[in-house]
Every structure is written in C-alpha cells, then in structure tokens.
Amino acid sequence: MARIDLVDLAHSYGGNDAPPESFALKPVTMTWRQGGAYALLGPSGCGKTTLLNLISGIVTPSRGKILFDGQDITPLSTQKRNIAQVFQFPVIYDTMTVGENLAFPLKNRGVQRAEIDARVKQIADLLDLTPYLNRKATRLTADAKQKISLGRGLVRSDVAAVLFDEPLTVIDPELKWQLRSKLKALHRELDLTMIYVTHDQTEALTFADTVVVMHDGGVVQSGTPAELFDKPAHTFVGYFIGSPGMNIVSADVSGHEARVDGHVIALHRNYGVLPAGKKIEIGVRPEFVDVAAPGSGLLSAKIERIDDLGRIRFARVRVGNAKFSARVPSGFSISGDTAGLIFDSAHIHVYADSRLVEGVA
Amino acid sequence: MDKTINQKAWFLVLPVFLVVAFSAILPLMTVVNYSMQDTFGNNQFFWNGVGWFKELLDPSTDLGGRFLASLGRNLFFSGVILAIEVPLGIVVALSMPREGWSVAACLVILALPLLIPWNVVGTIWQIFGRPDIGLLGYVLNNIGINYNYVSNEIDAWVTVIVMDVWHWTSLVALLCYAGLKSIPDAYYQAAQIDGASRWAVFRAIQLPKMHRVLLIAVLLRFMDSFMIYTEPFVVTGGGPGNSTTFISIELVKIALGQFDLGKAAALSLVYNLIILIVCWVFYTVMTNAGTDRPAKEGAA
C-alpha cells in the first residue's frame, strides 16, 4: 500500500533521443493516492498501457522517476516493486489447479503455508471461485479464467497497487457488469489502490472515483466523472466522454458574447479579449442545448435526423458548416426541417487551441 | 432421404487403389508370403508355416538370439539418445535469442546438421574418430585417453550416440523453439508480476506450453532412432563383434548376407509391427494430451 508519484515520467520506444512528439508517453507528473480507484481512459494508442507498464516495471522509462511512498523505485525490477497487474487476456498456469494459481504469487514470495491457504480462501470467496479451487484452471471459461487472473492480482495483501489493463475485453457484456461491480466491491473491501485502464467510458466512469483521460501520449485531464462531464479541460475530453459527445464549434468570443455563424450567443462569464492567433471554439454538451420552434433571437439550424435513445431524443442539426447535437424536449414535436436552438449559457465553455479558458464571473 | 445411387464413383477411387496396391499392399504380401517359406537356390520354396516367427521369439535359436539382442540394443540406444537429446534440445531452445538478427543465424546453424545426408554424417564421424588421421580420435589418444571405436565396444557406442546427438538435437531444439515462440509475452509479464523465479517460469509456463511439441519431438526421435541404419553401418559396420548391430543391420545381414529370405521376411514383419504399435501408442497419448479430457469432467 502506497502513494504513487510520477515525476516528469516519459517514455519513447524509440529511445531517449527520439523526437519529443514521437514519445508514447509525454512527460507527466501526477500523484495516485493510497486506496484510490483510478481509471486511465483514452482511445487505443494514447499511451495508457505504456503508463501502466511503466508503473509495474515491465517497461523502463526513458525519463523521469516513479516514487512509491516517496521512495524512488524506477530502477527496481517488476519482482521487487510489489505491484500486481491483470492483463487484457487471461493468463493461467495450465498445469495448476485454480487454488494453486491463486497461491502462486504468495508461494513465490515464501509466504507461510497457513497464511497462503487463508488468503486464497478469502479471495476465492470474494470472486465466487471456491467451488472450483481443486479443478484444473485450463478447462474453465474465459470469464472464470479472467477471475483467476484478477484473483492472482488481489491475493497479495501488501501490494502497492493493483493495475488492470483492459481486463474485461474478453468477457461477455452481461458478465462485464457483474465483474465490474465485483471489482468495485473488492476495492471497498480490500483497501487497495487500483488503476484501471480502459477505452470504454462507461467502464471508467462506473469503476473509478478519479478518471484520468489520456490523449496522444499525454494526460489531458484527471477528475471525478462529474468534473469530466461538467467542465472538460480539453475539447478531447468533451467529445470523448458523453454520448453523444460535446458540441465543439469555432466561434468569435469577446466579453460575454460568442458569435457563431453571425449569431450571438450569450455567455455566463466574461472572457475579455482572447489572445489573437489561437483557434477559439466554444463547447457545449448536447444535454444543454434544446431544440425549439424557429424564432427570432434563436440560432436557426437545419435538422438532419433524430436519434431516439428511448429515454431521451437527440436531434442532429447543422448550422452553416457546423454540426450540433441537441436535446429534443419531451413532448416537443418537430415540424419541418428547421428549428431554433436554445443554449444554457451556464454550461457553455470556451476553448483556445483546444484548452479550456476560464472566464471571469 | 433421397440418396442418388451412383456406383460410378468407385471408378474415381480406382487410380488410388491401383497405386496403393502396387506400391504397398502387393510388396507387403510378398514379404508375408516369404515369411512363411524357406528358400533355397534356384527359386525353390518350402512351406514353413509360422516356424520363423516361433524361432524369432525363442532366444535359444540363432535367429531369436540375434533378434532379441539387437532389439535390446535398439531400445537402449533410443532410450539413451532421447534422454540426452530432449533435455539438451530444451536447453538449446531456451538459450536461443527471441528476436533480432541472431535468431536467423541460430536457426541456420541449427538446421545445418539436419540437412546432411545420413551416410555423409556417418562418413564425417568415421573419419573424425579415427585414431590415426581423425581430429577427435587423434587428440583423444594424444591426451592420454585410449579411444578406438573399431576395437572397443564402449568407444563404438559412445561414438554412435554422440553422432546421433550431433545430428538430431537440432530437430528437438527447433521444435521446442517453435513452442516457446508461441507463448504470448503477457505470460512472462504475469510471471514477473507474480514474482516467479526462472525455474518457476520454466515449470509453470514454458514446459506446459512446450508439452505438445515435445511429444512430437519424442515420437519423431524415437521412431527415427529405432529405425537407425546408415550412420552406425558406415561408422562401425555393426561392430566390434555384434556390439552395435541394430535390428536394421541384422536384417540386412540376414537378407542380403545369408540370403535367408524367409527369416528376413519374418523379422521385417515383426520389426514393422513394433514400429506401428509404438506409433499408435504415441498417437493415442498425444491426442489425449491435446484434448482436455472432458470425459472426466463433471458438470460445473
């Protein structure tokens, strides 16, 4: 159990001399607190698995340091780091029974027999593996095998952190829910630091108290699910999280006003004069844009189609060249293919070169 | 079910049937026929029933004695070379590089002995081991080890075994290497995380994953060594005395040396049968090892 600090940590598979933009992980400094449930969220190739492998020691960083409880462990091998990791595909020791598989990490570290038995029993109970303990692990289903892999990760009580690398990829959707809630329960039960890598926002948002969003080798924002939803620090976070993603349109912003396609949208905060030469955009989540009957004072849009998600409907509309998603209020019926858009100005954010600009209230 | 009856399809099998008949069944039947007869000059044949087979299994007769002694030598030889080549092959495969240009170099070097014809291998070792002009024999004798495969039985055996190990360990190593390459990296990473020692990685991951290729290697090496003829024939000619006379060498002596076609035919049938049975046993073991034995499994 430990607090993990990353100090200017960066990695390139091409070596330290590779050009900075080719780094798989660009320099990052952050802290993972003891007992937290973290998710590393990002699309494939964004560097999240690299970051995970750096923490576990499978990959040695090109630059920077990793501290466990303030102690520099960067040069230590995986074995000496006291960390557990669960991989995308189940790793099972074929010749061993389920029980022996679970006991393997403890046996390798010379833990007392009685202690091993007790711990294996506890973990098997938590993962509902008790009936299988004496069976050969090779003959089980993929999800049972992945549970064994999870179990091997959790069986050591003294690990600094348990890392999960997209562990539910091979699991059926229905079992995914079960295993995910199981993991959350285990996190509460065992008081372990858990870092969970995924590209699935639902998985990340339901598992973690803190979600770290990565994009193109860098960390773009870390925060609670609510923070990521309400106030994305980067346009990438805006459209990666949420379904449909945030509307991002280029606009001219000055003071309390944003101008889109000749139409003025009021802003909640004052942005003064933004620096010239930067790409200025406004972002607003579809949940905060309502479709209304066309009228004066409303930005008028052309409706392209309506997506009915059951509980809620979203209209895909077009304003000039920009595409928007907007909520269709319940009971509102659309006539014709033009509509007006009503913006909730408190939830409009302004971005300069993709990064959030804080306005003055 | 409306099944069209069309016997003309049999004509399509006819060519294969003819080829198999002439290439396998008829020659085999000729051998079966010989094994029941005693042969004399001028193509005279006398019916002997199962007499030769009875003699073969009776160690007190000349034929039986020679057969059982050479069978014993064959089994001993196969046992020894398996005991050396399998562990050695695994060690070689484990110490081979996993990536980079050196992989290709290693593969080529390993493949070289496999590409040399059997009698060339025999000739190489025959000359290599000669005490007067061979590098190995000359050096050994000059550092005080009395080595002469022509006159000493143990030296002859050592030469034949070392020669086979030199010739065929590569095969085991290449098969094991293929098995090792098929293990995903995640297994090694997981083992690192689980704190496994080198030995534990071997026992828990590498050996189980090599299990099937090892069975194939054992099968191939057993069958091949059980049928060995050329190399010992070239090096020792079966000697000194009969000490390295394997079944195949004995067979050639009886068939071509003494021209006892009946005895030779009976011996080849039994020899063939042993190989078939061992093959079948290996095959059964291998296919059972491949499946996960679901029959034993109760409902989950």
Interface residues (C-beta under 8 A of the other chain):
Chain A: S56 G57 I58 S77 T78 Q79 I83 A84 Q85 F87 Q88 F89 V91 Y93 D94 T95 M96 F104 P105 N108 R109 Y132 K136 T138 R139 S149 R152 G153
Chain B: P184 A186 Y187 Q189 A190 Q192 I193 D194 G195 A196 S197 A200 R203 A204 I205 L207 P208 K209 D292 P294 E297 A300
